[in-house]
Amino acid sequence: MSESTRGESGIDNGSNSKRAGSKNPKRHCRRFWWVYVLVILIIAVAVVVPCVILVAVPRMVQQKLDEATLSIDGIVITNAQTNCLNMAINSTITTDGSTHATIDGFEGTMYLSDIEPPLAFTRINFPETTSDALQTINISQEIPISDLNAFTTFNRYLIQRESVNVLVKGDTHIHVHGISRAYSVTFRKTVAIKGLKGLKGLGVTSPHVNTDQYDNFNATAHIPNPSILTLDVGNTTFHTYFNNTEIGTSYILNMRLYPGPNDFFIWADINQTSIVNGLTHRPWCERNGTLTFQLAGKNVTNGGQPIPYFADALAATNTSVDIPIGQAVRSDIGLPVTCLD
């Protein structure tokens, strides 16, 4: 009886031990659930945070940069030389101001985007900026003319057209406040800049003439500049045409075009025979002494140096202007202006 009882007792103890052991994991989970949650959170943070820092944030800062607006408020070109010039740009960048970050300074390439592929014509250094809602960026630096053909093409478009589109592009880094990592981004903005419209609206008033072979014409030239550019062009000469024939050369000293109206003293060496023939033969003699001339750039010098990028751009621009030269012929020479045919 005792052995049977011990056997049964042993069997019961084993069964109880197994049941107790099967309950231990559950009891452990109930007691240490917070450890498992903490481990899961640590793993989640270890996976999610790098994804945010390495993927989401770069995309976000690039998107914010793409949404920013660049406005060019003024460009001043001075000290033009054959191989370089000084360029000052006043601009503003507008953002939504929601991201606090600093953008490293970078070298930006400027492209004429009105042609395909866009034509790189110069490079300019942009300073460090922030992501404030409104940033004023003023730049002034010497610009080397590394590609004369490209820079001349840009100036030709600028002088001839009502507006030109300029793409500014450069690679830089953004530092988001609170994150030590710097993110690579691309600054890419296209801005429309008003052009000079082929010097449309050019006027010449108060003409005077004499009978000398040279320097026999002078007047006041009115040149409008509808753009935001100030151009220190230099000493400029123009091929001068009448009735599809070149009749001389016109000169303007120190031609500096400011935004708005500009007045210059202009003089010329003119073939007087062509003028007299025009004033006395139809159809020109029927216009009360007003003749239509065409001016096209010939040469530009500044400080004794040739400025080919302005000269060639002006040479591609043929501008018509009506001049009441008959009044000067009557008042300065005393020659009557009437139709002879």
Secondary structure, 3 states (H helix, E strand, C coil): CHHHHHHHHHHHHHHHHHHHHHHHHHHHHHHHHHHHHHHHHHHHHHHHHHHHHHHHHHHHHHHHHHHCEEEEEEEEEECCCCCEEEEEEEEEEECCCCCCEEECCEEEEEEECCCCCCEEEEEEEECCEECCCEEEEEEEEEEECCCHHHHHHHHHHHHHCCEEEEEEEEEEEEEECCCCCEEEEEEEEEEEEECCHHHCCCEEEEEEECCCCCCCEEEEEEEEECCCEEEEEEEEEEEEEECCEEEEEEEEEEEEECCEEEEEEEEEEECHHHHHHHHHCCCHHHHCCCEEEEEEEEEEEECCEECHHHHHHHHCCEEEEEECHHHHHHHHHCCCCCCCC
